């Protein structure tokens, strides 16, 4: 009984927030952000592959930089 109410609330909140933004859009080659990009099934291929590579690299660089920074701070204050 309580589990059903919780599931209903979760679904209700989902449809209020995320469910409204699920709409399709048609992309022309002129609207792709990368020059010389091409489209396959209405998405820009080069910019999509670039984001698949760029975003994880940025996340890794930030993580490694934060780890180095905290290691440096710990070594300074551990003396």
Rosetta constraint file for C-alpha pairs under 8 A:
AtomPair CA 1 CA 5 HARMONIC 6.50 0.50
AtomPair CA 2 CA 6 HARMONIC 6.23 0.50
AtomPair CA 3 CA 7 HARMONIC 6.16 0.50
AtomPair CA 4 CA 8 HARMONIC 6.13 0.50
AtomPair CA 5 CA 9 HARMONIC 6.22 0.50
AtomPair CA 6 CA 10 HARMONIC 6.18 0.50
AtomPair CA 7 CA 11 HARMONIC 6.16 0.50
AtomPair CA 8 CA 12 HARMONIC 6.01 0.50
AtomPair CA 9 CA 13 HARMONIC 6.07 0.50
AtomPair CA 10 CA 14 HARMONIC 6.07 0.50
AtomPair CA 11 CA 15 HARMONIC 6.19 0.50
AtomPair CA 12 CA 16 HARMONIC 6.23 0.50
AtomPair CA 13 CA 17 HARMONIC 6.17 0.50
AtomPair CA 14 CA 18 HARMONIC 5.52 0.50
AtomPair CA 14 CA 19 HARMONIC 6.19 0.50
AtomPair CA 15 CA 19 HARMONIC 4.27 0.50
AtomPair CA 15 CA 20 HARMONIC 6.63 0.50
AtomPair CA 16 CA 20 HARMONIC 6.62 0.50
AtomPair CA 17 CA 21 HARMONIC 7.88 0.50
AtomPair CA 18 CA 22 HARMONIC 7.30 0.50
AtomPair CA 26 CA 42 HARMONIC 5.94 0.50
AtomPair CA 27 CA 31 HARMONIC 6.36 0.50
AtomPair CA 27 CA 32 HARMONIC 7.40 0.50
AtomPair CA 27 CA 39 HARMONIC 7.92 0.50
AtomPair CA 27 CA 42 HARMONIC 5.41 0.50
AtomPair CA 27 CA 43 HARMONIC 6.33 0.50
AtomPair CA 27 CA 44 HARMONIC 7.68 0.50
AtomPair CA 28 CA 32 HARMONIC 7.04 0.50
AtomPair CA 28 CA 39 HARMONIC 7.54 0.50
AtomPair CA 28 CA 42 HARMONIC 7.32 0.50
AtomPair CA 29 CA 37 HARMONIC 6.87 0.50
AtomPair CA 29 CA 38 HARMONIC 6.03 0.50
AtomPair CA 29 CA 39 HARMONIC 6.26 0.50
AtomPair CA 29 CA 44 HARMONIC 7.36 0.50
AtomPair CA 32 CA 37 HARMONIC 6.58 0.50
AtomPair CA 32 CA 38 HARMONIC 7.97 0.50
AtomPair CA 32 CA 44 HARMONIC 5.97 0.50
AtomPair CA 32 CA 47 HARMONIC 7.54 0.50
AtomPair CA 33 CA 37 HARMONIC 7.95 0.50
AtomPair CA 33 CA 47 HARMONIC 6.91 0.50
AtomPair CA 34 CA 46 HARMONIC 7.06 0.50
AtomPair CA 34 CA 47 HARMONIC 5.96 0.50
AtomPair CA 37 CA 44 HARMONIC 6.40 0.50
AtomPair CA 37 CA 45 HARMONIC 6.63 0.50
AtomPair CA 37 CA 46 HARMONIC 5.65 0.50
AtomPair CA 37 CA 47 HARMONIC 7.29 0.50
AtomPair CA 38 CA 44 HARMONIC 5.76 0.50
AtomPair CA 38 CA 45 HARMONIC 5.94 0.50
AtomPair CA 38 CA 46 HARMONIC 7.09 0.50
AtomPair CA 39 CA 43 HARMONIC 5.21 0.50
AtomPair CA 39 CA 44 HARMONIC 4.58 0.50
AtomPair CA 39 CA 45 HARMONIC 5.71 0.50
AtomPair CA 40 CA 44 HARMONIC 6.78 0.50
AtomPair CA 40 CA 45 HARMONIC 6.63 0.50
AtomPair CA 43 CA 48 HARMONIC 7.71 0.50
AtomPair CA 44 CA 48 HARMONIC 6.07 0.50
AtomPair CA 45 CA 49 HARMONIC 6.20 0.50
AtomPair CA 46 CA 50 HARMONIC 5.97 0.50
AtomPair CA 47 CA 51 HARMONIC 6.14 0.50
AtomPair CA 48 CA 52 HARMONIC 6.33 0.50
AtomPair CA 49 CA 53 HARMONIC 6.42 0.50
AtomPair CA 50 CA 54 HARMONIC 5.76 0.50
AtomPair CA 51 CA 55 HARMONIC 5.59 0.50
AtomPair CA 52 CA 56 HARMONIC 6.92 0.50
AtomPair CA 53 CA 57 HARMONIC 6.37 0.50
AtomPair CA 54 CA 58 HARMONIC 6.13 0.50
AtomPair CA 55 CA 59 HARMONIC 6.22 0.50
AtomPair CA 56 CA 60 HARMONIC 6.09 0.50
AtomPair CA 57 CA 61 HARMONIC 6.11 0.50
AtomPair CA 58 CA 62 HARMONIC 6.18 0.50
AtomPair CA 59 CA 63 HARMONIC 6.14 0.50
AtomPair CA 60 CA 64 HARMONIC 6.04 0.50
AtomPair CA 61 CA 65 HARMONIC 5.93 0.50
AtomPair CA 62 CA 66 HARMONIC 6.04 0.50
AtomPair CA 63 CA 67 HARMONIC 6.15 0.50
AtomPair CA 64 CA 68 HARMONIC 6.13 0.50
AtomPair CA 65 CA 69 HARMONIC 6.07 0.50
AtomPair CA 66 CA 70 HARMONIC 6.09 0.50
AtomPair CA 67 CA 71 HARMONIC 6.01 0.50
AtomPair CA 68 CA 72 HARMONIC 6.07 0.50
AtomPair CA 69 CA 73 HARMONIC 6.22 0.50
AtomPair CA 70 CA 74 HARMONIC 6.04 0.50
AtomPair CA 71 CA 75 HARMONIC 6.13 0.50
AtomPair CA 72 CA 76 HARMONIC 6.23 0.50
AtomPair CA 73 CA 77 HARMONIC 6.27 0.50
AtomPair CA 74 CA 78 HARMONIC 5.86 0.50
AtomPair CA 75 CA 79 HARMONIC 6.85 0.50
